[in-house]
Each structure stands twice: as C-alpha cells, then as structure tokens.
Amino acid sequence: MNCLDFRRTVAAEPARESAELSEHLLSCAPCAEFAQQMRSLDLRIERALRVPVPERAERLPARASSTWAPRRWALAASVLVAVAAASVVWLAFPRASLAKDIVAHARHEPESWAAQAPEIPRSALAYILRDSGLGADRQLGPVSYARSCWFRGHFVPHLVVQDQGEPVMVLVLTEETVSGRTPFVEEGYSGVIVPAHRGSIAVLAPDGERADAVASRVLQALE
C-alpha cells in the first residue's frame, strides 16, 4: 500500500483497521501523523453530532420550540466547521517539512529513477504539463519520466530529467510557495526548492550544484 492509497482509505474511514494499514502505519511517519489527525477530527465531528434532538418538534413546550431553531443552526455550523477543518487537514497536511514529503514521494516511485532510460515523446511531456495548466516553450533536456502525481492534496507534474547521464527528479509544485531558494539534505537525498511564477519547483539530484543547474533550466523552460 502506498501513501496515496493509505490516505484515501483513512480519510474515508478513519477508524478502519487492516493488516495493510497497520503495516504502512508502522513504516511511514508522515502517514501515521495523518491518520492521527484524521481520527482526532472524526472524534470531534462525532461529539458535535451528539446533540439531543427531540423526536417531534411539536411536542416541545412553546419556550423550548423558540430556542430549538438557534440550536439547530449551531449544530449545522458545528458540522460545517468540522467539514472545513477536514478539508484543511487534507489539503495542508503535513506542512512541517516540505523537503521530507518530497523525499518520501521519491522513495515511493523508485522506478522513475532508472538511469539512462529512453527519452519519452514530447507529446507525452506536453500532456502531463498541460494537466497542471503548464507548458514548456523550450527543451528541458532529455526527459525519461513524466507523470501527474498526487502530492499534498493536488496533482503535480513529476519529471525525471537526464543530466550528464544521471537522473534528476523534478516536482513542479504549483500550490506550494517558498520565500527563497531552499537547499536540503533529507534521508540521504540532496535537493533544492526554488520559487517559481506559480508555486515552486523541487529538484532532487546527486549533488547541490547539479540540482541548481536543473532547477534553473526548468524555470526558464516552463510557461
């Protein structure tokens, strides 16, 4: 089970238990935290719905009837707040470390890192970029892998560019902003996140110098 399947399952049924879920829970700290957040939210929603409701409104005394409407709206507001909170958790979780999530995504798609893989057709690359409202007005260099991947609540272009015979991973994060160039080393991976016209671009490469060079090339090429 990968992270996307795990989070879809937990978001739909926070209390669900299975061997697959338990195995992934033990091996992936970000998803474990996500599960904890979703289960906590599920309990809050359950508590919000535990409001005593009379079987028939006409049986209420006159004074009680006059106060039921505000209580009903308060209950509706509580449910709306809970739903809004769930949306925020899904779209924004986890925010603590963008670099950690980038590396986790790379680790779950090891097939994308195949060195010296054949270059994909430009039409395939254009399709993936267009899916995120992007285009390339010039060559990115040999692109051996392109897929629209689920990342932090959005589909983003996941590319692998061959640079001097080495695969370099690129994530075009249109919904993630950074204040400036952000180099990182996470779990043995080196990379850089740079601001873009829309969001940011994350690059994982064998060394920081190559990451910067590929990031600059991608920024210049993308529309």
Secondary structure, DSSP 8 states (H G I E B T S, - for coil): --HHHHHHHHHH-TT---HHHHHHHHH-HHHHHHHHHHHHHHHHHHHHH-----S-GGGS-HHHHHHHHHHHHHHHHHHHHHHHHHHHHHHH---S-HHHHHHHHHHT-GGGG-TT-----HHHHHHHHHTTT--BSS--S-EEEEEEEEETTEEEEEEEEEETTEEEEEEEETT---SS-EEEEETTEEEEEEE-SSSEEEEEESSHHHHHHHHHHHHHHB-
